[in-house]
Amino acid sequence: MNILFVMYDQLRFDYLSCAGHPYLHTPNFDRVAARGVRFTNAYVQSPICGASRMSFYTGRYASSHGAQWNGFPLRVGEHTLGDHLRKAGMDCWLIGKTHMKVDAEGMTRLGLSPDSIIGARQAECGFDVWVRDDGLWGEGPDGFYDEKRSPYNEYLKSRGYAGENPWADFANAGVENGEKASGWMFDNADKPANIREEDSETPWLTTRTIEFIEQAKAPWCAHVSYIKPHWPYIVPAPYHDMYGQNHVPAAIRADVERENAHPVYAAFMANKIAAAFQQDDVRRKVIPAYMGLIKQCDDQLGRLLDYLEETGRMEDTMIVLTSDHGDYLGDHWLGEKDLFHEPSVKIPMIVYDPRSEADATRGTTCDALVEAIDLAPTFLEAAGGVEAGHILEGRSLSPWLRGETPDWREAVISEYDYSVTPMCASLGVTTKDARLFMVFDGRYKLIHVEGGFRPMLFDLENDPEEFHDLAKADGHEAEIARMYDLLARWGRRMSQRVTRSDADIAAMRGKSARRGILPFLKDGSEVPEELTEAYRGPALQDHVSSEKGGR
């Protein structure tokens, strides 16, 4: 079996028609959901691109792999999805974005050349690369945001788009009165991007994906990682005006959230991102563009699904659709992601398993508490690999796909390190203390805040919009204590004993005794005779007696 692991960047869980969006029709996402299982309670392990993706790619929590924010390198030697799958006989390829920063210092220390196979894989998060493009080719006074070559920019140049950075000048900019209308400015979100639709980023990556599949030899896992619907919020015609202001929902926010707000929450509500999305005219322009980007993603997914069906590959290819985090879009007085409200930390996750064992669950939903790190062990099991629970901290979703009801987790965990953000400085928090932890048991959501702050607590059963922070007042001490106990149990997990599996450890017990290491015996009768056989019998020589006789 092959695995098509598709990730969309910053796609909210509720912006799909199969998830109940009232205006956005996504028939191809729905098409996969009708053949598989849609997990309705899936959560990322960090609500920021880089840290979340490193958790997807390692199957480990952010505090385990350590790459807790964008630009934090994934350390050399960390086991990745590619390492696990190749051991099981399956290739693992990247097509698109990873947001991975190479641990160049670690590679130099170990003498790993990026030109070698092992070095290249270390530099690319364990993947072999068909094409990598992280999709943010911003340019400022100090140069480009991403210093690597952009394959997408090179493609645009080959198609006749002028300049050194057509990503910025065409794919993510419109035209107004003959001038560039950059997608960086929200005022331009309602303009069509100045590019032929078939040359825009999402169709380009779909074409690269089909080219890969056409030449690939099974079994393979292809991580197809789209940059959209991530900002800049601008989309080519005809998608730019498919949706209008009448399709923009009221922001999910309330004044009570700002009353006696937790200091960390208040700091995020005061940043420039939040200030922009608190303006209704910004939302009225951005959200239709965001929806247009998703509609284009859905159409390109349809193109990919049609190709798989025409070539017969739907019958032997597992398909997973997901996102690295959501997008606040003005909800809770916030923009972007970062914190732990549902629009940010909850993600879409749809899994189609072509095997007959999954027939009973086709077209169903599953409300189990699922974590992003569950995909790595799911893929390893699908590839026929040996379970690696001493390394992978997620749990295979395969039992749910087969219609079983496995013993499952009590809560999901997410972490956020905001040490490099302006909010850390404004709060006067040390870099070591600028950390947040979420634990959610399906009803109560607790956020622990390092640095001596009080926690936050929400009851999603009675307050699904997460407006009322119950920890502002007394009366919920028992629930807070119970949630802290769940967090403490997670904190005591065995996470770093990755070089020995449980089976290895079981096999090691008593092994040294069978090789003659027998300390702490009184007379030898405490162990089987076979273990002391080498230490019994006539002395081969008597140096003690001869030494005494010579004195």
Secondary structure, 3 states (H helix, E strand, C coil): CEEEEEEECCCCCCCCHHHCCCCCCCHHHHHHHHHCEEECCEECCCCCHHHHHHHHHHCCCHHHHCCCCCCCCCCCCCCCHHHHHHHCCCEEEEEECCCCCCCHHHHHHCCCCCCCHHHHHHHCCCCEEEEECCCCCCEECCEECCCCCCHHHHHHHHCCCCCCCHHHHHHCEEEECCEEEECCCHHHCCCECCCCHHHCHHHHHHHHHHHHHHHCCCCEEEEEEECCCCCCCCECCCHHHCCCHHHCCCCCCCHHHHCCCCHHHHHHHCCHHHHHHCCHHHHHHHHHHHHHHHHHHHHHHHHHHHHHHHCCHHHHEEEEEEECCCCCCCHHHCCCCCCCCHHHHEECEEEECCCHHHHHHCCEEECCCEEHHHHHHHHHHHCCCCCCCCCCCCCCCHHHHCCCCCCCCCCEEEEEECCCCHHHHHHCCCCCCCEEEEEECCCEEEEEECCCCCCEEEECCCCCCCCCCHHHCCCCHHHHHHHHHHHHHHHCCCCCCCCCCHHHHHHHCCCCHHHCCCCCCCCCCCCCHHHHHHHCCCCCCCHHHHHHHCC
